[in-house]
Amino acid sequence: MLGILCGILIFFSQYGNTVTTNSFEWILYSHNGYDNCLLYDQRLFCRDHDLLSNNISSCTQGTTWYFSTLTDSNITTDDLLKWRIPFETIERYADYLDNNSTNSFICNCTHDRIGVRCQYLLSVNLSTIAELSKDQLRDLAAREVALHTCLVDMIKCNTGLLCLEWRQVCDGIVQCEDGADEVGCHDFELQNCSSGEFQCRNSMCIPHEFLFDGTFDCMDSSDEQEVGRIQQIFGSCPTITSWECEERLCRKDEFSCGDGQCIHWSNLIHHQNSCKSTRDLAYQCELQGLPTVANGICRQKGVSQYLSLSEEMSADFHILTHIRSINTILKYFLKGLPPMQNSTSCSLGLRHLLVGSQRKISWNHIITYCPDFIQYPEQLVLSPVLKMFYNKSRIVSFYNGQNFGLALPKLTPDVICLNGAFICNGTLITSNNSTCWSFENYLSFGDLPFFPFSYLFCQMVKNQLQNNLSRENSQPLIINSQSFICDKFVYPMAVRRINDGYIDCLFGEDEQNDQYNITLPYRYRCSDLSITQYVSYQQLGNGVEECADGSDELSNALNWHYFRCEFAEEYPCWVFRSAYIDNIDRANSIQLPFHRYCDSERDTRDGHDEKNCSQWVCPQDMHQCRTTGQCINKDHLCDGDFDCDNGEDELNCSITKSRWILEVQCNNTNEHFCITQHFLINQTLHRPCIDYWKAGDEQLDCIGGRDERNVFVCPDHHILGDRFLCDNATKCLSHTAICNGIIDCYDQTDELICFWTRHRCSEKFFACYDNKTCFLDRCIYKYNCHNNEHLFWCPNSYESNYRINKVRRRSNYLLFCDNVELFNVSTALVPSIPTKSIVNPQFHGYCNRGFYLLSKIGQEPVCFCPPSFYGHRCQYDRLRVTVRIRFDRRHRSDLPPLLHVLVVLLHNRTFIIDHQRFVDIDEEFSRKHKAYLIYSYPNLTGNYSVQFQAYDELELLSVWEYSINTIGILPVFQLAKILRFPDRSLPWRCPHNHCQNNGSCYMIVNNDENNYFCLCQHGWKGNLCTESLKQNKCSSHALALDEDLCVCPYGYLPPHCFVRNTICEKQTSIFSSTNGICLPFSILPPHEYWYFRDSSKSDGSSKSMLTLNKRKPNEEAFLLQLLKISHDYPKLLYLVNIIIPFLTTDLSLHNLY
C-alpha cells in the first residue's frame, strides 16, 4: 500500500493544474501617474516623477512608424509586445485598430534601447531585469555612491547624522529628540486583534490560518519558527531586492541595516557583526579603520590590500618602501577623506590617523588643533544624546614624535557620555551635565536586551542612574488586565508580552514572572518547574537557549532543532497550529519519533534515546554497533569519529592520515589512544591507551574526557564532543584552548596534558615537542611538528562542529519509497547564469534598492525604484499599505475557476488613492496574494480603508472592506486577511438600493448590514454614484470605476482594456488535443493564463493509479490520504473521503484532478 501511495505522489506532481507565465522583459507600463515603470518580481519599478522630461520628441535611436503604416503591414499588438514598445503606446494602437482613433506613431528602438523615444540604453551583457538588479546589488564593497535610506515624510526627526528609517518608527525605542517616532504608538500597542487572528509582536494581526505555515506573514517574522529554510532568504537581503526583504521589520533587540538585514543592537557598540551595508558604522567608519565618504558610507574597496601591507609594515616599520606602498594603495582607499591642508578641523586629523593616513601630519594636526578630549563623530549619530570622545594624551604619547609606521593599537573612543536634549515622559529636557563611562564599561551595555540610551538619559536627568545596571535593581511590574508597565518606564505594554520568551523590559522583569499566571496560546513551558518560565513556539530550536535549563533547544522529549515547521503541510506546523485549531497544547507533550532512537545522535537531554539499544533492529543498509546496539551509517566506519558511543567503529582501521607518534603505541584492534594521569606521571611505565570498552561507560578515564566524548554532557547541555573537560567535570573548553600557553582550567590540565616544556613559545602559540617550533593555529595542516603532536585533539578537518556532517538515519518509510521504482522521471538541469559585470561599475549602489538604466547617450544613470522607495535615487522610504490575503473557497463550489480581484485604497470611501489587481485561481491549496498600496504625505483628514472587489468577467460577485487606522502613525502597515464568501447566493445585493443614478448596491460581506458598496452606471462615480464621470480612459467594453480605473472582461488587459490577451487563441490546438480549457488573465504582464483539463471530455485513457477490491458489503467510508514522507513526519498532500455502500466489485480510482 505504501508503494502505491509513493506512486500517487509522483503521479500528482506530474499532472497538477498549471499556471503559465510568459515574461515580457523591458516593456514600460504606466500606473497611478507613473509613466515609466518596469514589471519585475510582481512589482512595478518606477522612475521618479520629477525626472521625467517633456522635451523628448525625436526618435533618434529608433525608427518612426505611424499607426496607419503598421495597419497596412498587418502588425498586431502582439507584434508590438515583442518589439518592447511601451504598453501605453500599444493601448493607443489597439484603440486605433478598433475605433480608428488618432493616427499616432511608435518609435521602434534598436535592440539595445527601450522607451517612448528609445531614451533608455540597455546593458549589452545583461538580458533580464533579474540579472541587472542582481548585478547592481551584489558587490557591497563597491557601493561608493550609495545613500542611506531615509524616512522624510510624516515625521520630522532629529536623530543625529544618521536619518530615521521606517523600521525605527514604533519600535519601542525613542530615536527622535522630541520622541516623534513613538507618538501614538502606545495606543496601537494596546489594540487587540479580533477572534480568529494572531497578534504579531509588532501588534499587527494575521489570520490564525497563516500561523506556522512556513511563510512569513508577520512583518517581524513572529508567526514562524526562527529556524531553517524560511530564515535563509534574509541572509541574501543586502544583495537582492524582494518583497520579503523590503517589508521585513526588525525586532526590538535588533538594528535595521536598511535593506532587510537585521543585526543585534549590541553591534552598534562593538561592531563584531556589522551590517553588510555598514549602516551601523555610518558617519563613524573610522572606528573600524575605514574612511567615511561624504554621504556617510564606509569605503570598503581596497581595505584588504591596505591591511595586508599594514601588517607587513608593522613588523618592519623602518623600511621606507613599505610606507610608500601603503600610500599608493591608500590613494584610492582614502579618496573619501578631505585633505588636511589648510584645515583646522580637529576631527579630520583624527580620522586620518585612525585609518593610517599621513600619520605624522595627522599627529601634528591633532597637537595643534585638538582639545584634551576630541569628540568624534563631531555630530551625533546613534542618538541625539550619545557622544564619543578620544583622549588626546593617549594618541600623542603613543607616537611621541616617532614610530609613525605603527597603527594605533586602539581605534575605539576612550570615553562615552550622555548629555543634550531629549524627550522624557513627554517633556523635552535639556541637560548639560554629563554621565560618562570608559569605553570598556560602555561595552558592558551590550549585554542589555535592547538599545538603552534614551532610557539611561532620562534616568540620569532624574539622578536615579545606578552604577550597576542589573535585574536585581528592578521593581515588580505594574500589571492590570490589559497592560503592564516596566520598572521606571511610563508607557504601558500589552500583557501578551509577559512570559513570552522575549525581553521587553530593559531589566527583563517581564520574563520568568510569577505575578502573571495566565498562560496564553503558543507558549512552551520550560522543563524546570521551580521557576515560572515560558518561551514562544517560535523560539523552539532556534539555537539560543532562552530557557534557563536549555529545554527549548534540547528537552527530555526531543531535540527541537529537528522539529521544524518549514512547509504548511508538515506535522510540526500542525502541532504548533493546533493550539488554535482544537485548543490542544501538543507542543508541550510532543515525543521523539521512533526512528530517532538508537541512531548514535543524542536527541534528548538525558540521552535515553541512545541507551538500552541492544535489542534494536537496524535497517539493512546500516551498521549496528556490537556493544551499544546503535545504528550508524556504514560510510561512517573508520572516519575518525566515535559514532558508536564506545568508538568500536574506529577499531581495526587502516591508518590513512597523519597522527601523533604516541598513538602508535595503542593496539588498534581493542584500544583507544588516551592520556591518563598515570601516563603523565610516568611515560615509561604506562602507555597512553585504554581498552575500548572503557569508552562511553560514563566513567572518566582520559584527561579531558576524550573517552566520554559521546556521552558526557557539558553545562551548555550539549555533549562534550571535541571539547576539553576539566575542573571536576564543570568546564568544557574549545579544542583551540589546549596547550596554548594560557591556563584556562583551575586544575591546569588544559596545559599539563602537553607534558613537555614550552621554553621560548609565547602565549597563544603551540609549542612542538622539539622546543624549536611555535605556531598559532595548531590544527591547520599547513603547520607541522616533527612527530605530529600538534594534531592531538583536533577535529576532523571537514567538520566545523563535532559530527556536524553526519547524515541522520531517515525514516524507514522514506527509505522504502526511495527504493520503489515507479516511474522513469527525468529532470532537466537548469544551467546557472554566469556572473557578468555591469557596464558602469562606478554607479554601483547608485539606486539604493532599485536599479538604473543609462539615459541620453549612455552616460546618465536613471533609477527605477521598487514600490517601497522613491526619489531620484530611491533614497526615500515610501508611505504604504501592504496587503496579504487568501480566499476561502472551500464551501463555494459554485464559484468560477478564476476571480479577477481589484484592491483599492480609499479615503472616506470615495476617493481612490491607489489600486492593484490580481487573479485568484480555484486550487486545492489556495495561494496567498500580495499587493502594494501607495499613498503620499501630507495625509488627507478622514477615514482610510482597503476594499477588495471580486469579479467574474464584468460581474461583481463580492466586496470586502477593512478600515485602516494607522495612517499618520505608522509609515508602513500590513493588512493580512482571509476573504470568506457568505453562505448565500452571490452576488449579495442590498435589501434596499441606497445608490443614486441607477447604481447597483452590494453588501460588504465582512461588515454589518449598514455597510454597502455602490457600483455605478456609466458616467457616474462616488460612494453613492452622485459624482459625474464625464470622461475616462477606459475602452467601450470595460467597466469604468474612475477616470483612470477600469475593470476588463476576460481576454483584455489593464489598465484600460484595449489590448487583448491572445495567448489562449494562439495555442488552441494544444489545448483541444488534451481536452483542456484555457482562460486568459486580465492582468499584467501580458499572455498569462490558466489551463485545466475538462474531466467531462475525458477519453477514458487515463491510467488507473489505485484499485480497491472490496468483497463484503459495508456502508463505512474509505479515507484515502496522499502522503509525502519527508524528514521525520508525513506531509498531507491530498485527502479524499469516499463512501462506497454495499460495494462487492472492484473500484478503480483515476486521476483525482
N, C-alpha and C positions, 0 to 999 in steps of 0.2 A: 504493500500500500504506500509506503514511504517513497519507493521508486516512482510510483505513479504521480505522487504529489510533486516530486522534483521535476518530472516531465512536464506537468502542467505549468510549473513555474517558468520554464523556458518557453513553453507554448505562448503563454500570456505576454512574455516580453517581446515576442516576435509579431504578435498580431494585435497590439493595442491601437486605439484611435490615435491619429496623428494630426498634429497642427504643424503645418509647414510655413516657414517664413522665408521669403525671398528678399534679401537685403539689397537696398539701393543706396550705395555709398555716395556721398558728396552731393546729394540733392538738397538744395536750400529750401527751407519751409518758412512760413510765417505763422506767428502765434501771438495773440493778445498785444498787438502793436509792435512786435519784433519781426523784422522782415528778413533777417539773415540768421537762420537757425539751422544747425545740422543735427540729425537724429542719431544718437548713439546710446546703446545700453538702455533703451526705452526712455531716454531723457533728451530734452532739447538743449543743445549748447548754443547760446545766442550771443551775437555781437552787441555791444553796448549801444544804447540809443544815441548817445552824444557823439559817437564816432562815425555815424552814417553820413556819407557825403551825398549831397543833392546835385553835385556838379558832374557826375559821371554820365555822359551822354553818348560817347562814342564806343564802338565795338572794335577797338584796335587789336585785340588779341583773339579775335574770332571772326566768324562770317555772319553777316546780317541776312536773315531770311524772313520775309514777310509771310503773314498767315496765308495769304492768297496763294503764294508760291508753294507753301507746304501742302495746301489742299490739292493743288494741281498735281503735285508729286505723290499723292496718296499717303502722306505722312500722318501717322496716328499719334495719339497721346502716348501710347506705349513706346513709340519710337523716341519721343522727346524724353521720356524717362531714361531710356538707355543712353541718351546724349547728355544726361545730367543737367538738363535745363531746370532752373528754379521752378518749384511747384506752382507758385502763384502765376507764373507765365504760362505754364501748362494749363492751368484753370482758365485763363483768358482764351487760350487757343480752343479748348473744349467748348467754351461758350460761343466762340466764333463758328465752330463746326455745327453746333446745334441751333443757334439763333441768329447766325450771320451778323454778329456784333462787330465792334470796331476792328478794322484790319491793322492790328499791331504787328510786332515783329519779335523774333528771338535773336539772341546772339549765340551762335553755335561755336563754343570755345574749342581751342586746341586741346589735345589730350591731357595737358598738364595744367589746365585752368578751369575754374568754375565761377559762377556769379552771373548776375543780370547783365553785366557788361564785361564778364571774364576778368574781374578785378582781383581774383584770388589765385595765387600760384600754389599748386600742389607740389609736395615733395616728390622727387624722382624715385627715391628708393622705397618710400612707404606708401603702400597701395590702399590701406584701410585706415579708418579713424582709430580703430583699436591699436594698430601699430604706431600711429602718430602720437596718440596720447601716452602710450606706454613708453615710447622713446623719449618724449619730452619730460617725463616724470622720473625716469629710472635712476639717473645719476645724481644722487643727493649732493655729493661733494662739489658738483659743478654748478650748483644753483647760486650764482653770484649776483644775479639781478633780481632775485625773488623779493617779495614783500610779505610781511606778516599780516595775516588776515585780521580785519578789524570790524567790530560792530559799531557803525556810526549812526544808525537810525534808532529812534525810540529812546535811547539812553545817552545822555551826555555825562561822561565819566572821567574823572582824574584818577588814573591808576599808576601814573608814572610814565616812563617812556614806552613801555610795552602796552599797547592798547588792549581794550577789553575784547574778548572773543565770545560768541553767542553761547558757548557751553558754560561760561562762567556766570551766567545770569541765573539766579535762583538755585545756586548750588550749595547754599547753606553757609557760604563763606563771604563776608563782605570784602569786595575788591575796591570799590569806588570810595573816594574820600568822603562823599556825602551819603554813601550807602544806597545809591540809586539802583544798583544791580540787585538788591534784595527787597525793594519796595513792592508790597503786595504779595510777596512770595509766601508769607506765613499763612495767609488765608487759603492759598492754593494747597499748601502743605496739609491743612486740616480737612480738606474736602475728602469725602468718602466715595468710592466707586459704588455703582449700583449692584444689586444682587446679580450673580452670573458673570461678574467681572473680577479680575485680579488687579490689585493696585501695585504698579511698579514702584521701585524705590524712589524714582523721581516724581511720584504722586500721580502720574498719568495712568490711564486704565486700558486694559485689553480684555477681550473675552476670555473666560476660563478655557475655552477650547483651544486658544492659541498658546496656552501654557505648556511647557515641556513638549514641544513638537519638533525640536531640532532646528528651529528657525527663530532668529531674534525678532521679537515684536516690540518689546520694551526698548526705548531708545538707549537706556543704560544697560541693556542685556540682562536685566534681573529676572527675566522669565525663563532662562535656561541655565543648565549646569555650566560652571566655569571651567569646562574641560573639553578636550578633544577637537574633533573636526570643525565644529561650529565656531571655535575661537580662532582658528588658523587664519581666517580672512583678514583679521585685524593686524596681523603681523606684516602684511603687504600694503597696508593703507598709505604709508608715505610715498609709495611708488605706483599706485594705481588710483583711479577715480571710480567710485562705485557708490550706489545708494547706501550700502551698509556702512561705508567709511564716512561719507559726508553727513549722515544722520546719526552717527554714534555719539552718545553722550557719556562723558567720563563720570566716574563715581566721585563722591565727596573726598575720598582719600587719594584721588588721582589729579594729575595736572594734564591739561589738554595741550597737545602739540599742534593743534590747529588743522590736522589732516586726518583725524580718526585714530591716530595713535594716542594712547593714554599711558603715562608713566606714573609711578608712585610719587606722591608730592614731595617726599624727602629728597628726591633727586634735585630739587631746587636748592638744597643745601650742599649736598656732597657731589652731585652730578656723576654718580657712578654708572647710571644707566640713562643717559641723556636722550632727548628726542632725536630722531634721525634728522629732523629739520633744525635741530639746535634751538628751538624756540625757548627752552628753559634757560638758555645762555644768552638770549637776546640782549644786545647793548652792553654785555659784560663778558664777551667771549674770551678776553684775556685771562680770565680766571682759570681757563683750561689751556692757556698758551696759544690761543687762536686770535687773529686780528679781527676786530669788528669793523665791517664796512659801513657806509653811510646809512643804509637802511636798517641797521641793527642785526643784519645777518652775519653769521660767522663764516669767514673764509676758510674752507677746509682743503681746497685744492692745493697741493704742494706740501702739505704738512708732513707726509711720510718721508719725503726726501729730506726735509728740514730736520726732522727728529733723528734720522739715522746719522746725518752728518754731525748734528749737535752732540750725539752720544759719542761719536768717534773723536770729536774735538775735545770733549770734556776729559778724555783720557790723556790727551797730549795738547793742551791748550796753548803751548808756546809756539806751535808751528803756525806761521802767518798764513800759509797757503790754505789751511783749514778755514780760517776766518774769511778769506776771500771766497772760498767755495760756498760757505754759508750765505754770504751776502749775495752771491749770484743767484742761488735758489730763492732767497727771500725777496728778490727784486719783484717777482710776480706775487709771491705768497703774501707780502706785506703791502701790496698795492693799495689796499683799502685804508691804510693808516695815513693821516695827513702828515706832511713833512714838519719837522721841528724847527726849521729855520724861521727866524723872526716870530716864533710863537712864545707866548708867556703862559700857556696853559700848563698847569702843574700835572693834570691827569694825563696829558698827552705824553709827557716824558715817562710816566709810569707805565702806560700802555706799551710803548716801545720796549721798555725794559722787560716787561712780563713776557713778551713774545720773542725776546732775544735779539732785537734790532738795535744796532748802534749803541751798545751798552755804555760805552764811555761817555758819549754825548748825552745819552739819556740820564746817566748818573749825575753829570754836572748840571743838567737841566733841573733835576729834582732838588739838588742842593741850592740852586739859585732861586727857584720859584715856588717851592712847596712848603706848606706849614708842617708842624711836627706830626700831625695826623692828616693823611691825604684821603679825601673822600673819593672813592671810585666804586661804581659809576657816579659821576658828578650829579646827574639827575636820577631820581628814584626809578626803580624798575619793577620789582616784585610787589611792592606795597608802597602807598604814599607815606608810610611812617618808618620804613625799614632802611637803614643807612649802613654802609660798609666803609671801613677806614683801614688804611695801611700805615704802619708805624715807620716814619721816615728814618729813624735812627737805625732800625734793623737793616734797611736796604743800604744805607750809606756805609754802615760798619762792615757789611758783608764784602763789599768790593774794596773799600778802604783805598781807593785810588789805583787799584791794580786788580789782577785776577778777572779781567773782563772777558776772558774766554769761557768762564763758567756761567751756567744758567742759575738764576735764583733758585734755591732749593725749595722755596715755599711760594707758590703763586697766589694762594688764597689770602683774604684780608686778615688783619690781626684783631680787629675789634668790630663788633656788630652792635648798633644802637637803635633804640626806638625813640623817636620824637617827631613832632609835627602836628598836623591837623587831621582829625578823623571823626567819624560819626560813632557815638557811643550811646546806646539806649535811646536813639532818636535825636540826640543833641550833638551838634558839631562842636568838638572840643579841640583846642589848641594847647599843646604842651611843649614848652621849650626845655624842660628838664628831661634829661636822657637817662634811660636804663640801658646799660651796656653789658655785653658778655665778651669774653675772649672767643676766638673762632672755635677753639676746642670745645668750649661749653655750648657754643651755638650749634655744633654738630649734634649734641645730645637731644636737641628738639626734634631731630628726625625720627626719634622713637615714638613721638606723639602720633595719634591716628590720622590727623589731617592738618592743613596749614593753620598755625595757631596765632599768628602775629597780630591780627586785628583784635582777637580776644585778649592777648597779652598787653596790648597798648591800653585798652580800656581798663584792665585791672591795674596797670601801672598808674593811670590817672587817679584811680581810687586809692592808691597807696596800699593795695592788697596783694601785690605780686609776691608770690612765695619764691624763695631761693631754690627750694627743692620741689619741682613740679612732679607730683605723683598722685596716684589714685587715692592714697591714704589721706590726702588733703581735701578730697571732695566730700560733699554732703549728699545725703539721700535725695532722690528725685522728688519733685513735687508733682504728684500724679492726680488727674481726675479721670472721668470716664472717657474723654475723647483725646486728651493731650497730656504731656508732661513737660517739665522744664528742667534742664540740666543745671547743675550747681553753678551759680553766679551768672547764668545766662538769662536773658529777658524773654526771648521769643519762644513760644511753645512748639513742640513737635508732636506728631501723631503717635498715639500709644502703640500702633502697629510696629514701631521701631524697637520696642522693648523686647529683649531676649530673642532677637532675630539673627544673631551672629555677626552683625555689622556694628561697629562702634560709631555712634552718632554724638555722644558727649565726649568732650576733649579728654576727660579722665576715665572714660569707659563705664560710668555708673549705670548706663542703660543696659549693660550686659551682666550676666550672672546676677541678676536682680531678683530677689525672692519677695519683693514688695508686690510685684505684679504676677499673679499666679494663673492668669488666663492663658491657655495655650491656643495660639492661632494656627490655622492650617499651614501646611508646608513647612513645618518645623520638625527638626530631628533632635531628640533628647540625647545629650551626650551620656556615655555609659556610666560615668562617675556620678552616682546618685547622691553623694554627700554635698554636692553643690548644685545650684539651680542654673543649668547652662543648656542652651539650645543653639542650634545653627539652622540656617535655612537650607532647604534641599539643594538650592543652587550651589552651595559651598561644598557639598559632599564630593570627595575625591578630587579636589582642585589642587592638591599638592601642598596646601598650607594647613597646619593643624590649628584650627580655630578652637576646637575642644581642648580643654586643659589636659585631658588624658589621650588626645590624639585619635579618639574613636570616630571622628568624622573622616579620617583617612583609612584607618585600619581598625576595625572593630572585632569583637569576638565572633561576629557572624560572617563578615566578608571584608574583602579589600574594595573600598569604594572606588578606587581608581579604575577598576574593571567593570563597574556598574554604571555605564554611561548611556545617557539619553542623547542620541545623535540623530535619530530619524523617528518621525512621529509614530510609526507603526511598531516600534520596538518595545519589548517588555519593560525595560527600565522607565521609559516615558510613561507607560500606562500605570506603573506603580506610583510614580510621582503625581500623576494627574488624578489618581483615584481618591485623593483627599477631597477632591471636589466632586468626582463622578458619583461615588456612592458613600462618601464620608467615612471611608475606612482608611486608617493610617497604616498602610502596608510597609512604608519605608522603615519604620521603627521595629518591624518584625520580620524583615527580609532574611532569607537564609542563603548560604553559599550553594551555587549549582553543584549537582552531584559530580560532574566530571572535573571539577576543580580540586577534588580531594586526591591526595597521593600523586600529585604531578610534579613534585620537587619544588614547587613555588609556595612560599608561605603566604596564605591568603587570610589568615586570622591572627589576632593579636597573641593568643596563647598557643598558636601553632597546632591546634588539634587536628587541622585538616591534613597534616603531614605525619601524624602518629598512628600507630596501630594499623599499618598498611600491609601487614604480612599476608593477609588473605585477599588482597586486592587483585583483580584480574585486569591486566593491561591489554590494550589493543595489539593486534599482531604486528603493527609497524613500529611499536615502541619497545624499548629495553626495560626490563624490570630489575631493580636493584635486589640482589640476593638477600641482603640482611634487612634492609628497611622496607622492602616491598614497593618502593616508589617507582613510578613510570617516568622514563625520560626518553627524549628523542635519541635515536641511535647515532645521529650525527654528533651528539654531544659527548660521546665516549672519547677519552684521551684528548680533550681540547684544552686542558689546563685548569678548568673549573671543577670544583666539587659540585656535582649535580645530585648524586646520591649524598645524603647527609653525612655519611662516613667516608666519602671520597673513593669508594671502591671502583667507581668508573674511571679513575685515574691510575689504577694498578695495571701492571703488565703492559705498559705503553712504551712504544719505541720513542726515544728521545730525539726530537726533531728541532728543538730550539735551544738557544744558549741558556745556561743556568749556572748558578753558583757552584763552584767546585766541591763545596761541602756536601751538596745534595747527592753526590755520587756515593757517599758512604752508606746511604739507605738502600735496603733491598726493595726494589720496585715491585716485587710480587706481593708483599704483605706489609710494607711500611710507608709512612709519610714523613717527609722532612719536617723537623720540629726542633726549635731551640728551646731547651728546658733550663731550669735553674741548675740542675746537675751538670749540664754541659757547660754553662758559664763558669761554674766553679772549677771544673777540671776537663779541658778539652781533650786530654789524652785518655783519661779513664772512661769517658762517656761519649757516645755518639749522638749527633743531632737528629734522632729518629724516634718515632713511636710506632707501635702496632696500629694498623689501620682501624681495627675495631674499637680503639680508644677514641677515635674521632667521632664527633656527633653524639657523644653519650652524655652531654651537658655537664661534663667534668673538665675543668681547665687543666690541661697538661702542658701546653706550649705557652711560652711567654707571648703576650699579646693576643692570646685566644685563637691562634691560627687554626687549631684543630676543631674549634667550635664555630667556625665562620658561618655555617648554615643554620645553627640552632640558637646561638646566643642573641638576645635582643638588647640593643643599646637603649639609653634613656630617651632617644627620639622615636622609640617604638619600632625601629627597623632592625633587621638582622645585621650582625657585625660585618659580614662580607669581607672586603679588602681593608677594612679599618683596623686600627691597633687598639687593643683593650688594656686598660691599666687602672691603677688606683683602686684595687679591690673591686674590679669589675664595675666601676662607676663612671668611667670616662672612655669615650671612643674617639680616636684621633684619625684624621686622614692619613693615608699611607705616605703622603708627601712630608709629614711632620717627623718621620722616623729618621734617626741618625743625621740630623741636620745641624747639630751643634747647639740646639736650643732645647732646654729641658722643659717639656710640656706636661709631663706627668709628675705628680708629687713623689712617686716611688722611683722615678728616673729611669724606668725600664725602656722608655722610648729611645734612650741613648745608650743604655747599658747593653742592649741586645746586639749592638755593633761593638764587640768586646775588644777591639784593637784600639791603639792610641791614635788620636786625631792629629797631633802635632800642629802643623802650621796652617791648617784649613780654617777659614773664617766661619762665623755663624752663617747659617742658611745654606752652607755648602756641604756636600757629601764627601767624606774622606775615604779613599780607597785603602785597602789593607797594606799596600806597599808604602804608604805615607808619602807618596810622590805626587799623587794626582788628586785634585779637588774639582768638583763641578757642581753646578747649581741644581740641575734637574736630573736626578739620577735615573729615572725611569724612561728617559728619552734615549733611544737606542743609538743615537749618533755619538754618545759618550761611552767609553768602556774602561772598566777596571780590568787588570790582568787576569783575575780569577772570577770575573763576572759577579762579584759580591754586590755590585750596585743593582742587580736585577732581583735581589732578595726583596720580597714583599711588594712586588709590582703587579698591578692588574694586567689582564690580557690587553694587548695593545689595541685590539679592535673594540674594546668596551669603554664607554665613558663612565658607566657605573657598573657595580658588580652584577654580572649575569643579565645585564640590561637587554642584550640582544637575543636572549633565549626565546625560542618560539614556544608559546604556551600550547599545551595539548588541547586540541579543539574537541568540540562535542562529537561523540560517535555518530550522531545524526548527520552532521556536516561531512564527516569523513565518508559516510556511506553515500551521500548524494554526489560527492566528488568522484566516486568510483563507478557511478551508474552512467553508462553510455546511452544517451537518449537521442540526441541529435548531433549532427555534424555542423556545428555553428562556427562560422569563420568570422573573425572580427578584423576589420581593416585598421591598420595602424595609422594614426593621424600624424603626419610629419610635423615636426616642430618648426616654428617660424624662426628663421635665422635672425640674429641680432644685427641691426643696422644702425647707422649713425644719422642724426638729424643734419640738415643742410647747414644750419647756423647754430653751432653749439654755444655761441656767446649769449644766446637768448634762453639758455636752459633755465626752466623755472620762471620764465618771464610772466606767464599767465596763471601763476599760482596753481589751482586745481583744474584749470581748463587747459586748452591747447591753442596754438596760434597757427595761422596761415600767413604767408607773406603777401603783401598787397603792393599795388603800383608796379614797380619794375623789379619786385622781388627783394626789396631791402627793408620794408617797414612791416614789423610783425603786428598782426591784428588778432586779438584774443576772442575766443569763443568760450563763454562761461557756462558751467553747469547751472541748473536751476537754483542751487543753494548759494550762488555768488553773483555779484555784479560789479561793474566798474570797468574802466578801460583795460585793467589788468587783473580782473576778477579778484580784487583785493578786499571787497566789502561783503560782509555776511548779508544774505537776503532774508527778509522777514517772510515767513511762510507757514503754511499748514500742510503737513504731510498726511497722507491717507493710506491706511492698510485695511482692506476689507475682504470678506469672503461671503459668498452667497450660500444660504442653506436651502437646497432644492429637494431635500430628502423626501418630503411628503407631498411634493408637487410634480407628479408625472405628467401633468398637462402642460407644463412649461415648454416653450420651444427650445431646441438644442442650442441656439445662440441667442444671447441677450446683448444688445448694444447698450452700454451704460454711459450716461453723461453725469459727470461730477462737477458741481458748481459751488463756488464760494460766494455767498450772498451777504449784502448789507441791508438790514431792515427788510429782508425777504423780497427785495425788489431789485436792487442794483447788483448786477453780476460783475464781480471783481475779477475772477479768473475761472477757468474751466479746463477739464481734461476728459478724455474718453478712453474706454477700454471695452473689450469683448469678454463676456463670461460664457464658458462652454460647459455643457452638461457632461460631467465626468464622474467616475466613481469616487475619486478623491479630489474634491474641489480645490482649486488653487487660490492663493491669495493674490490680490491686486494692489498695486502701489501707484500713488499719484502725488504730484506736487501742485499746490495751490498757492500762488504768489500774491502778496499784497505790498503796498508801498506805505511809507510814513510821510506825512502825519496821518494818523488813523482818523477815519470818519467816526463821529459820535453815533452811538446807537448799538444795535444788536447784529452780531455776525452768526452765520450758520453755514453748514455744509449740507448740500442737498444731492441726493442720488436719484436719478431717473432711469428706469429700465424700460427699453423699447424692444418691441418685436416689429421689424420694419419701421413704419411710422406710427405704430400704435403704442401708446403709453400704457404699460402694464402695471407699474407700481412706483411709488415715490416714498423715499425715506428722508428725514431731515433731522440734523443734530445741531444744537446751539453750541457756539464756541465762546467761552467767557474768559479766555486767557489772552486775547489780543490786547496789546497795551501793557501786558505783564511779562509774557514770555515771547522772545523773538521767534522761537520755533515751537510749534505744538504739533503733536501727532494724534490723529483720530483713528482708533482701531475698533472696528465693529464687525459683527456678523449680521448680514442683512437677511432677515427672515420674512418669508411671504406669509400673508394672513391665511387663516383656514376658511377661505371663502372664495367665491369665483372672482376672477380678475378680468378687467380692471375693477378696482373698488371705487365706484362713483359716490359722490356725496349724496346724502338724503335730500338735501336742498341745494340748488345751484347758487352759490354765492358770487359767481363770476359774471362780469358785465360783458356786453357786446358779443353775446353768443359763445363765450368761452366755456370750456368743459371743466367741471370741478371733480377733483380726485382727492380721496382721503390720504393723508400721510400716515402710513401704517404703523409707525413706531411711536406716534404721539396720541394725545387724547382726541376725542371726537370733534373738538373745536378747531383743529389744525387741518388745513386743506391746501391744495395747490391748484392754481388755475392755468390750464393750457389754452392759450389764446388763439383766436381765429386770425387769419391773415390780416395784417395791418394793425394789430394791437399787441401790446405787451404790458408788463407790470404785474403786481401782486394780484390785482383784481381785473386785469385786462382793461384798464382805464386810460392807459397812455398810448398815444398814437405811434405807430411804427410805419412811417411813410416810406422809408427806404431801407433796404437791406441788401446784403451781398450774396444772398443765397440763390441757388438755382430755382427754377419754377417748380420742380418736382420735390423740393426739400421742405422741411418744416422750419420756419424762421422763428426763433425764440427771441432774438435781439438783432441789432444791426449787423453784428458780425458772428452770430452764433446760430448754427444750422444743425438740424438732425437729418441725416441722409438715409434714404432707403437702401436695402441690400444692393450691393453692386456699385455704389457710388461712394466716393472718398471725400472726407472732410479736407479743408474746413468749410467749403461752400457747395460741395456736392455736384460739381460739373464733370469731374473726371471719373470714369468708370473703372472698376476693378475687374479686369477681363481674365483673370487667371483661370477661373473655372471653365470659361468658354474655350480657352486655348488647350485645355487638357481633357476635353470631353471624351475622347477615345479611350484614354487611360482609365477614367472613372467608370465608364459604361462597361468596359471589359471585366471589371472587378465588382460589378453591381454596387458601385459606390455612389454616394451623393456628396457633392461639393457645394459648400456655402461660402461665398466670398465675404471678407470682413470689410466693414466700413470704417476702418481706422488706418492710420499711417504707421509704418511705411506701406507703400503700395504692394499689391499682389500677395497679401496674406489671406489664408483660407482655412477652412476646417473640412476634413474629409472623414466620412464614416460609411460603413457597409450597411446596406439595407437588407436585413435578415429576411424580409418578406419575399425578396427576389433571389434567395439563395438557390443554387442549382443542386444542392444536396451533396456536393463533392467534398465538403469539409470532413476532415478526418476525426473519428471519434477518439477522444483523449482518455475517457474513463467509462468503463462499463460496470454497472451494478447488477448482480444476479441475486434476485430475491425469490425464494420458492415458497415462503409461507405468508399468508395474508396478515397484514399488520397496518394499523392506522397511524402508527407513530411516525414522526418526521425524521428525515435524514438531515444532518447538519454537515455540509460539505465546506471545508476550510482549505484555502490555498495558503500554505505557509512557506516562508523562506527561512531556513535555519542559518543564522549567521552569528558569529561570535559565541555568546553564551545562551541566547534566548531566541525563540521563534519570532518572526515578523509576519503579521497577518496581512496578506495582500488581497485576498478575496474571500467572501463568505456568501454561501448560498444556502437558504433554508428551504428544503423540498419536502412536501407531504405527498407520499405515494400510497394511497389507500388500496388494500387488497391486491397488491401487485404480485403476480405469480409468473411474470415473464421477465425477460431481460430488459434493462433500461440502459440506453447509451446516452451519455452527455457529450454534446459537441461544444464547439467554441462558445463560450458564455458571453462574449462581447457582441 
